[in-house]
Amino acid sequence: MNEDMFDFVFANRATRRYRTYRIAFALLVLASQWQASPAFARNQPEGPSLVPFKASGIYEEGETVGWTVHRPEARGVKTLKYKYAVKKNNAEVIASGQLDLTGGDQRIELQVGEPAMLYADVTPVEGANAENSAVAGAAVAPTRLKPVTPRPPDFDAFWQAQVALLKNVPENPVLTPGDSGIAGVAYGTVRMGHLDRGHVYGQYARPKDRKKHPALLILQWASPPYPLEKSWIVGHAAKGWIVLNIEPHDVLPNEPKEYYDALPDELKHYERIGWDHRDKSYFRKMYLADYRAIDHLANDPAWDGKTLVVMGTSMGGQQALCVAGLHPKITHLIVNVPAGCDLNAPLHGRSIGYPFFPADKPRVMETARYFDAVNFAPHITARSLVGMGFVDTTCPPAGIWTAFNQIAGPKEAAPMVESPHNHLATPEEQGPYTRRSAEWLDALAKGREVMAGKNAN
């Protein structure tokens, strides 16, 4: 989209005022829709604190893994007697016992002779509650974690056929200009054609100049449909990016709350749509919408032709991994706690994660293999940054490490040892990813290649 498009016929069309649909509401919906995540008492005064033997939380096979358990800091704590359980891949209990902190610190230690993620849960022997409990995570040889099930033999043929179907549908982009609120930044909403007479909706921003710029696609996390916030993209545009941010659903991107509330109930449980048939899966069109968005950026006259980044968190990370495995023009991938990794996990001794497909339905499990980010990863040649939370029960780290290990291009992990899923985490817990992703974006916006970090390989 060049400058002239913002001054074209759409300029005299009335545009709706952007209305914020609070992130907090979306996260509240997430909490109610997804399986409950445990409350985390990470170093709270009322509960014990678990300090890993190694600050990195990463161990080799056969090495002693564990934590020093410190007594609660608060006065008047009713109990100093706890029980603990350590689960391999948050599924199989491989160590358990009791801890009496009356006389001081105790240790939880074990040895694991295979690649795995460990999840430790410490609760009072009596009267357990969130404030008096604590959790911790560790990784054992995580870069050697492997997929739990092979890719379908016709995986590539299926997706090549889907992309071909998409390319037969004209994009027909329609841009409706709006006010970015930032001097020197152009902004608008966009609509593109999609399969089955559907649409891809999003928002677009870029610098108001005639220069060439790097491009950035931002993909969205899971939830019943919600609007896109202008603030998510205009700041990036002010730093020199062409930015496209699309809806994961075929819904308008900037309507009032009442519009989204009135959408059909089926759409608010979209992960169930077509979950037992690969041609009808909701994620098929979602991933292809992402592909269309990449094509749109790659055809933008203002793109520099060198740097095209896709990024997202949770389901946005899931989409980013999958489209990076489909589209050859993506040069960089930045994802935080991506969902959709290891979708057959419950059948193979690993904990379930979003979208929480039912493991007791064989057809759903078979269909899931065509939409599992792990199976797209071997085709990813983009330089990749992947963040994983060691106590994340929404997007379990074993699956994320597995996807990371399959990526063919240069890659860097951002392990977050104390972090649950992003919306439950503190800024400090998400810090390893937040800092590194900011460094990546800053370097790429300035035309520099990213310097390898300590967890690059």
C-alpha distance (Angstrom), angle and dihedral (degrees) to the residues before:
residue distance angle dihedral
M1 . . .
N2 3.79 . .
E3 3.78 130.5 .
D4 3.78 93.4 -93.0
M5 3.79 91.9 60.5
F6 3.79 89.5 65.0
D7 3.82 89.2 56.6
F8 3.80 95.6 43.8
V9 3.79 129.0 104.8
F10 3.78 93.0 -59.6
A11 3.81 90.9 66.3
N12 3.80 92.4 83.7
R13 3.77 94.0 46.5
A14 3.78 115.5 104.5
T15 3.77 112.6 -113.6
R16 3.76 124.1 -156.5
R17 3.76 117.7 -111.3
Y18 3.76 110.7 -103.6
R19 3.80 110.5 -108.1
T20 3.75 121.9 -161.9
Y21 3.76 118.1 -126.1
R22 3.77 101.1 -163.4
I23 3.79 118.8 -112.9
A24 3.76 86.9 -138.3
F25 3.80 90.0 64.7
A26 3.80 91.4 51.3
L27 3.77 90.8 50.3
L28 3.80 91.1 48.1
V29 3.79 88.2 54.2
L30 3.79 89.9 48.7
A31 3.77 90.6 53.4
S32 3.78 91.8 51.3
Q33 3.80 96.6 43.2
W34 3.79 100.1 43.6
Q35 3.77 126.3 63.3
A36 3.77 110.9 -82.6
S37 3.76 115.1 -89.8
P38 3.78 116.2 -143.7
A39 3.77 118.0 -101.7
F40 3.76 110.9 -104.2
A41 3.80 121.7 -136.6
R42 3.78 94.8 -173.3
N43 3.79 103.9 179.0
Q44 3.80 93.1 -33.4
P45 3.82 113.7 161.2
E46 3.83 92.0 -118.4
G47 3.80 94.8 56.7
P48 3.79 137.6 46.5
S49 3.79 120.0 -90.7
L50 3.79 122.9 -131.6
V51 3.81 116.4 -147.5
P52 3.83 114.5 -169.2
F53 3.79 119.7 -127.2
K54 3.81 86.9 -126.4
A55 3.79 118.5 39.0
S56 3.80 90.8 -141.8
G57 3.83 90.7 58.1
I58 3.81 87.9 -139.5
Y59 3.82 121.8 119.1
E60 3.79 138.2 174.7
E61 3.79 123.9 -114.4
G62 3.80 110.7 -78.9
E63 3.81 93.3 14.9
T64 3.80 118.0 127.3
V65 3.79 107.7 -96.5
G66 3.75 124.9 -167.7
W67 3.76 155.6 95.2
T68 3.77 139.5 -97.7
V69 3.80 107.0 -125.5
H70 3.80 113.6 -144.5
R71 3.77 123.1 -161.5
P72 3.82 118.1 -108.4
E73 3.78 116.3 -81.5
A74 3.79 97.5 -142.2
R75 3.76 121.0 95.3
G76 3.77 119.8 -120.8
V77 3.81 95.4 31.0
K78 3.80 105.7 167.5
T79 3.77 98.4 -142.1
L80 3.79 139.6 26.0
K81 3.80 94.7 -178.6
Y82 3.79 116.8 99.1
K83 3.76 142.0 169.4
Y84 3.77 124.5 -142.4
A85 3.78 139.1 -163.1
V86 3.79 127.5 -169.4
K87 3.80 115.9 -157.4
K88 3.78 127.3 -161.9
N89 3.80 107.6 -129.5
N90 3.81 85.3 -10.1
A91 3.79 90.3 -75.4
E92 3.81 114.5 78.0
V93 3.83 119.8 48.4
I94 3.81 106.3 -131.3
A95 3.81 99.7 167.6
S96 3.78 134.9 21.8
G97 3.76 140.7 159.1
Q98 3.78 146.5 123.6
L99 3.79 132.9 -74.0
D100 3.80 127.0 -155.7
L101 3.79 109.3 -164.1
T102 3.81 93.9 179.8
G103 3.77 91.3 103.7
G104 3.79 96.8 38.1
D105 3.78 140.7 -84.1
Q106 3.80 123.4 -2.6
R107 3.79 133.2 -164.0
I108 3.77 134.5 -128.5
E109 3.78 109.5 -158.6
L110 3.78 138.1 163.2
Q111 3.76 142.7 150.0
V112 3.80 125.1 -122.7
G113 3.77 121.5 -165.0
E114 3.80 99.3 -161.2
P115 3.81 139.0 50.2
A116 3.79 109.5 -79.8
M117 3.77 147.4 134.9
L118 3.80 115.4 -116.8
Y119 3.78 126.6 -149.7
A120 3.82 119.6 -166.4
D121 3.80 121.6 -163.8
V122 3.83 120.8 -169.3
T123 3.81 119.9 -171.3
P124 3.82 135.6 164.1
V125 3.79 115.2 -90.5
E126 3.79 87.5 -126.3
G127 3.78 132.1 24.8
A128 3.81 97.5 13.5
N129 3.78 117.1 -166.9
A130 3.79 136.9 155.9
E131 3.79 95.6 -94.5
N132 3.80 93.4 54.3
S133 3.82 97.4 44.3
A134 3.77 134.7 78.8
V135 3.80 139.6 -169.6
A136 3.78 134.8 -160.3
G137 3.78 138.0 -179.6
A138 3.78 138.1 -149.2
A139 3.79 137.9 -179.6
V140 3.79 127.6 -136.1
A141 3.83 113.3 -159.7
P142 3.83 90.2 -33.5
T143 3.80 94.6 174.9
R144 3.80 87.5 66.8
L145 3.80 96.1 55.7
K146 3.79 110.0 123.9
P147 3.82 134.9 -158.7
V148 3.80 114.0 -82.2
T149 3.80 92.8 -139.1
P150 3.82 133.6 20.3
R151 3.78 124.7 -103.8
P152 3.81 113.8 -94.9
P153 3.81 108.7 -94.9
D154 3.81 91.5 -122.6
F155 3.82 95.0 43.2
D156 3.80 95.3 114.1
A157 3.80 93.9 42.8
F158 3.79 90.8 51.0
W159 3.79 93.8 52.8
Q160 3.79 94.5 42.3
A161 3.79 87.4 56.0
Q162 3.81 91.8 48.6
V163 3.80 92.9 51.2
A164 3.81 89.2 48.6
L165 3.81 89.7 54.1
L166 3.80 90.3 51.2
K167 3.79 92.9 50.3
N168 3.80 89.1 56.5
V169 3.81 89.2 62.3
P170 3.83 113.7 81.1
E171 3.78 113.3 -120.5
N172 3.83 93.7 -142.9
P173 3.83 94.5 179.5
V174 3.79 117.3 -153.8
L175 3.79 117.8 -165.6
T176 3.78 122.9 -162.0
P177 3.81 109.3 -165.8
G178 3.78 120.9 -135.8
D179 3.77 140.2 171.2
S180 3.80 114.5 -80.0
G181 3.80 93.2 -165.1
I182 3.82 89.2 -135.0
A183 3.79 124.0 94.8
G184 3.77 112.0 -117.1
V185 3.82 95.0 19.7
A186 3.81 123.4 107.9
Y187 3.79 117.5 -151.4
G188 3.79 138.2 -177.6
T189 3.77 145.9 144.0
V190 3.78 119.9 -105.7
R191 3.80 137.8 -154.4
M192 3.80 124.5 -164.4
G193 3.78 133.5 -178.0
H194 3.80 119.3 -101.1
L195 3.81 140.6 177.5
D196 3.82 121.2 -59.8
R197 3.82 91.7 22.1
G198 3.78 89.0 -64.0
H199 3.78 130.1 134.9
V200 3.77 142.5 -129.2
Y201 3.80 111.7 -137.9
G202 3.76 128.0 -166.7
Q203 3.77 149.5 130.5
Y204 3.79 128.0 -97.0
A205 3.81 135.1 -161.4
R206 3.79 137.3 171.0
P207 3.79 141.8 155.8
K208 3.82 115.3 -73.8
D209 3.77 96.6 -120.5
R210 3.78 139.9 93.9
K211 3.81 95.3 -112.2
K212 3.78 128.5 112.5
H213 3.81 116.9 -105.7
P214 3.82 141.4 -174.6
A215 3.80 115.2 -100.3
L216 3.80 129.8 -128.6
L217 3.80 129.3 -167.6
I218 3.82 115.7 -163.1
L219 3.81 117.5 -162.0
Q220 3.77 126.3 -161.3
W221 3.79 136.7 -114.2
A222 3.81 124.5 -119.4
S223 3.78 125.6 -78.7
P224 3.76 139.8 108.2
P225 3.83 104.9 -66.7
Y226 3.80 118.3 -62.1
P227 3.83 135.4 168.8
L228 3.78 125.3 -91.9
E229 3.78 116.6 -113.3
K230 3.78 119.1 -130.2
S231 3.79 91.2 -140.9
W232 3.81 90.3 66.3
I233 3.81 91.8 71.1
V234 3.80 114.3 17.9
G235 3.81 93.7 71.8
H236 3.80 89.9 55.8
A237 3.81 90.4 48.4
A238 3.79 90.2 52.2
K239 3.82 87.3 58.0
G240 3.78 92.8 54.7
W241 3.80 105.7 -85.6
I242 3.78 131.4 131.5
V243 3.81 98.8 -138.5
L244 3.79 131.0 -164.5
N245 3.82 119.9 -179.0
I246 3.80 116.4 -177.2
E247 3.77 137.4 -166.8
P248 3.82 115.3 -112.6
H249 3.82 86.3 -142.3
D250 3.80 134.5 57.3
V251 3.81 92.3 -106.7
L252 3.79 134.6 114.8
P253 3.81 112.2 -87.5
N254 3.80 105.2 -137.9
E255 3.78 111.1 32.3
P256 3.83 128.4 131.6
K257 3.79 120.2 -90.3
E258 3.81 91.9 -99.4
Y259 3.81 90.7 64.9
Y260 3.80 92.9 57.6
D261 3.80 93.3 41.6
A262 3.82 89.9 56.0
L263 3.82 95.4 53.4
P264 3.83 116.5 114.6
D265 3.77 115.6 -79.3
E266 3.81 90.8 -125.2
L267 3.80 89.5 63.2
K268 3.80 90.1 54.0
H269 3.81 87.9 60.1
Y270 3.78 93.4 40.6
E271 3.81 95.5 147.6
R272 3.83 87.8 72.5
I273 3.80 93.9 55.4
G274 3.80 109.1 109.4
W275 3.78 92.6 -16.2
D276 3.81 91.4 149.9
H277 3.82 98.2 48.8
R278 3.78 124.8 55.7
D279 3.83 94.1 -149.2
K280 3.80 91.5 53.0
S281 3.81 100.8 39.0
Y282 3.77 113.7 127.3
F283 3.79 89.3 -135.4
R284 3.80 91.9 61.7
K285 3.79 93.1 69.9
M286 3.80 91.4 36.8
Y287 3.80 92.4 58.2
L288 3.80 91.4 43.6
A289 3.82 90.1 51.2
D290 3.81 86.5 56.6
Y291 3.81 89.4 50.8
R292 3.82 90.2 51.8
A293 3.80 89.9 50.9
I294 3.82 91.3 53.2
D295 3.80 90.2 49.6
H296 3.79 88.7 50.6
L297 3.80 92.5 54.3
A298 3.79 93.1 43.1
N299 3.82 89.2 55.2
D300 3.80 93.9 47.3
P301 3.83 108.9 118.2
A302 3.81 89.3 -141.5
W303 3.83 94.2 57.6
D304 3.80 113.7 110.7
G305 3.79 91.7 -137.7
K306 3.81 91.3 -128.1
T307 3.81 112.6 72.7
L308 3.80 124.1 43.2
V309 3.81 115.2 164.1
V310 3.79 129.0 -171.2
M311 3.79 119.0 -166.1
G312 3.78 140.5 169.2
T313 3.78 147.2 146.9
S314 3.82 127.6 -121.9
M315 3.83 106.3 -25.8
G316 3.80 86.5 5.8
G317 3.79 87.5 58.5
Q318 3.80 89.8 47.8
Q319 3.79 90.5 54.7
A320 3.80 91.9 45.0
L321 3.80 93.0 53.3
C322 3.78 91.9 48.6
V323 3.80 97.7 46.4
A324 3.81 89.9 45.3
G325 3.79 86.7 58.0
L326 3.81 90.5 50.9
H327 3.80 106.2 39.1
P328 3.82 119.5 63.3
K329 3.81 96.2 -161.7
I330 3.81 95.1 67.5
T331 3.81 108.0 106.3
H332 3.82 101.5 178.3
L333 3.80 135.2 28.7
I334 3.83 124.0 -162.7
V335 3.81 116.7 -179.5
N336 3.78 135.4 165.6
V337 3.84 123.2 -156.0
P338 3.81 91.7 -24.3
A339 3.80 117.4 -153.2
G340 3.77 125.6 -144.3
C341 3.81 96.9 55.3
D342 3.81 118.6 132.4
L343 3.80 97.0 6.7
N344 3.81 91.6 175.4
A345 3.81 91.0 50.2
P346 3.85 98.1 119.5
L347 3.81 89.9 58.9
H348 3.79 91.2 57.6
G349 3.80 108.2 42.0
R350 3.77 99.8 -84.3
S351 3.80 129.3 112.4
I352 3.77 121.1 -98.9
G353 3.81 121.1 -108.3
Y354 3.79 139.6 -175.1
P355 3.00 128.3 -22.5
F356 3.81 81.5 34.1
F357 3.79 96.6 -148.7
P358 3.83 110.0 -167.5
A359 3.80 110.6 -98.6
D360 3.82 91.7 -155.9
K361 3.82 92.5 66.9
P362 3.83 108.8 79.5
R363 3.80 95.0 -165.9
V364 3.80 90.9 52.5
M365 3.79 90.9 50.0
E366 3.81 91.0 49.4
T367 3.82 92.2 48.2
A368 3.81 90.8 47.9
R369 3.81 91.2 64.3
Y370 3.82 89.7 69.4
F371 3.81 91.3 56.3
D372 3.81 100.9 37.5
A373 3.80 111.3 120.9
V374 3.81 89.3 -142.7
N375 3.80 88.9 68.1
F376 3.81 93.8 52.6
A377 3.80 94.1 47.8
P378 3.85 98.3 81.0
H379 3.81 88.4 65.0
I380 3.82 94.4 51.9
T381 3.80 109.9 110.5
A382 3.81 95.4 161.6
R383 3.79 118.5 109.4
S384 3.81 102.4 -97.7
L385 3.81 139.1 -155.1
V386 3.81 114.6 -169.3
G387 3.82 125.9 -175.7
M388 3.80 122.8 -159.8
G389 3.83 130.6 -177.9
F390 3.78 114.6 -139.6
V391 3.83 93.9 -146.9
D392 3.80 96.5 37.8
T393 3.81 111.2 133.9
T394 3.81 95.0 174.4
C395 3.81 95.2 58.1
P396 3.81 104.6 15.9
P397 3.80 115.0 -141.2
A398 3.82 95.7 -132.6
G399 3.79 90.2 68.4
I400 3.80 93.2 43.8
W401 3.80 92.2 51.2
T402 3.81 88.0 48.3
A403 3.81 91.7 54.2
F404 3.80 90.0 45.0
N405 3.79 91.0 52.9
Q406 3.81 91.3 54.0
I407 3.82 95.5 53.8
A408 3.80 109.0 114.4
G409 3.80 98.7 -157.5
P410 3.82 130.2 68.9
K411 3.79 109.3 -63.9
E412 3.77 144.9 -178.5
A413 3.79 130.0 -159.6
A414 3.80 123.7 -143.0
P415 3.84 102.6 -158.8
M416 3.81 113.8 -163.7
V417 3.79 103.8 -162.5
E418 3.80 98.7 -171.5
S419 3.79 99.8 31.3
P420 3.80 129.1 115.0
H421 3.81 118.5 -170.2
N422 3.78 113.3 -38.0
H423 3.82 97.6 -103.4
L424 3.83 90.6 52.6
A425 3.80 95.7 44.3
T426 3.77 132.5 93.2
P427 3.82 120.3 -123.1
E428 3.81 88.6 -107.9
E429 3.80 92.0 54.5
Q430 3.81 91.4 49.7
G431 3.80 91.3 42.8
P432 3.83 99.3 104.9
Y433 3.80 91.1 59.4
T434 3.80 97.0 35.3
R435 3.79 94.0 52.9
R436 3.78 95.9 43.3
S437 3.82 95.8 45.7
A438 3.82 89.5 50.7
E439 3.80 89.5 52.0
W440 3.80 90.8 50.2
L441 3.80 94.0 50.0
D442 3.79 92.9 45.1
A443 3.80 92.7 51.8
L444 3.80 94.2 45.6
A445 3.81 93.3 47.1
K446 3.80 88.2 56.0
G447 3.77 93.1 49.7
R448 3.79 96.1 -106.2
E449 3.78 127.1 127.8
V450 3.77 116.5 -116.3
M451 3.79 115.9 -97.8
A452 3.79 112.9 -125.7
G453 3.80 114.1 -101.6
K454 3.79 128.9 -143.0
N455 3.82 92.4 -91.5
A456 3.82 95.6 48.4
N457 3.76 123.3 121.6
